Amino acid sequence: MARQQNLEHENIGRFSSLPSTPCNTHLQHSFVHPHQQQTSSSSSNLQQDLGNCPICNDKVSGYHYGLLTCESCKGFFKRTVQNKKHYTCSGNKNCTVEKSNRKRCPHCRFQKCLERGMRTCG
């Protein structure tokens, strides 16, 4: 038991000592101690407090790539970066990106992610 607690404190130290760079800021903000538990009511209150996604206006789920975003925009950004996708806009590169139409123009959605502060690593 004492060994497990020592390992947990070592792991916490690793996360809390990370320098604040655009690429690891989301790690610092999303780390939760393994023994901390949230009740469903406190979890829903937390989500209400976080507000709406600055990309599509959906509910925010946490810090992702340096910005508070929803799960959908987090996944979209991750796939775009990991797969090195390059999108083109069929409009004038100023398409509206909202929850109801966020899949229509991936070019404008990705640009909005970057403009709002999401950061790619490496």
C-alpha positions as CSV (number, residue, x, y, z in Angstrom):
1,M,0.0,0.0,0.0
2,A,2.8,2.4,0.9
3,R,4.6,1.5,-2.3
4,Q,1.4,2.3,-4.4
5,Q,1.1,5.7,-2.7
6,N,4.7,6.5,-3.4
7,L,4.2,5.7,-7.1
8,E,1.1,7.9,-7.2
9,H,3.0,10.8,-5.7
10,E,5.8,10.3,-8.2
11,N,3.4,10.3,-11.1
12,I,1.7,13.5,-9.8
13,G,5.1,15.1,-9.6
14,R,5.8,14.3,-13.3
15,F,2.6,16.0,-14.4
16,S,2.8,19.0,-12.2
17,S,6.5,19.7,-13.1
18,L,5.9,19.8,-16.8
19,P,6.8,23.2,-18.3
20,S,3.8,25.1,-19.6
21,T,4.2,24.8,-23.3
22,P,1.4,24.8,-25.9
23,C,1.8,21.1,-26.5
24,N,1.4,19.9,-22.9
25,T,-0.9,22.5,-21.3
26,H,-3.8,20.1,-21.9
27,L,-2.1,17.4,-19.8
28,Q,-1.7,19.7,-16.8
29,H,-5.3,20.9,-16.9
30,S,-6.9,17.5,-17.4
31,F,-4.9,15.4,-14.8
32,V,-7.1,14.1,-12.0
33,H,-5.6,12.3,-9.0
34,P,-6.6,8.6,-9.2
35,H,-8.4,8.8,-5.8
36,Q,-10.5,11.8,-6.7
37,Q,-14.0,10.9,-7.7
38,Q,-16.7,13.2,-8.9
39,T,-20.4,12.5,-8.3
40,S,-22.7,12.7,-11.3
41,S,-24.1,16.0,-10.0
42,S,-20.6,17.6,-9.6
43,S,-19.6,16.3,-12.9
44,S,-22.6,17.9,-14.7
45,N,-22.0,21.1,-12.8
46,L,-18.4,21.1,-13.9
47,Q,-19.5,20.7,-17.5
48,Q,-21.9,23.6,-17.2
49,D,-19.2,25.8,-15.7
50,L,-16.9,25.1,-18.7
51,G,-19.3,26.6,-21.2
52,N,-19.5,26.0,-24.9
53,C,-16.9,25.0,-27.4
54,P,-15.3,28.0,-29.1
55,I,-15.2,26.1,-32.4
56,C,-18.7,24.7,-32.8
57,N,-20.6,25.9,-29.7
58,D,-21.3,22.3,-28.4
59,K,-20.7,21.5,-24.7
60,V,-17.1,21.7,-23.6
61,S,-15.6,18.4,-22.2
62,G,-12.2,19.6,-21.1
63,Y,-8.8,20.9,-22.2
64,H,-7.7,19.4,-25.5
65,Y,-4.6,20.6,-27.4
66,G,-4.4,23.7,-25.2
67,L,-8.0,24.8,-25.5
68,L,-11.3,24.0,-23.8
69,T,-13.3,22.2,-26.5
70,C,-15.9,19.5,-27.1
71,E,-15.2,15.9,-27.8
72,S,-16.1,16.2,-31.4
73,C,-13.7,19.0,-32.1
74,K,-11.0,17.3,-30.1
75,G,-11.4,14.1,-32.3
76,F,-11.6,16.1,-35.5
77,F,-8.4,18.1,-34.7
78,K,-6.5,14.9,-33.6
79,R,-7.4,13.0,-36.8
80,T,-6.5,16.0,-39.0
81,V,-3.1,16.4,-37.4
82,Q,-2.2,12.7,-37.0
83,N,-3.3,11.9,-40.6
84,K,-1.7,15.1,-42.0
85,K,-4.9,15.9,-43.8
86,H,-5.2,19.0,-46.0
87,Y,-8.7,20.2,-46.7
88,T,-10.0,22.7,-49.3
89,C,-12.9,25.0,-48.9
90,S,-15.6,24.9,-51.6
91,G,-16.8,28.4,-50.5
92,N,-14.9,31.6,-49.7
93,K,-12.9,30.2,-46.7
94,N,-15.3,31.8,-44.3
95,C,-17.9,29.1,-43.7
96,T,-20.0,29.1,-40.5
97,V,-18.9,26.3,-38.1
98,E,-21.6,25.4,-35.6
99,K,-22.7,22.1,-34.0
100,S,-25.4,21.5,-36.6
101,N,-23.1,22.0,-39.6
102,R,-19.6,21.4,-38.3
103,K,-19.0,18.5,-40.7
104,R,-19.8,20.5,-43.9
105,C,-16.4,22.3,-44.3
106,P,-13.5,20.6,-42.6
107,H,-11.1,23.3,-44.0
108,C,-12.9,26.1,-42.2
109,R,-13.4,24.0,-39.1
110,F,-9.6,23.2,-38.9
111,Q,-8.7,26.9,-39.5
112,K,-11.1,27.9,-36.7
113,C,-9.5,25.4,-34.4
114,L,-6.1,27.0,-35.1
115,E,-7.4,30.6,-34.8
116,R,-9.0,29.9,-31.5
117,G,-5.8,28.4,-30.1
118,M,-5.6,24.7,-30.5
119,R,-2.0,23.6,-30.9
120,T,-0.3,20.9,-32.9
121,C,2.7,19.1,-31.4
122,G,5.7,18.0,-33.3
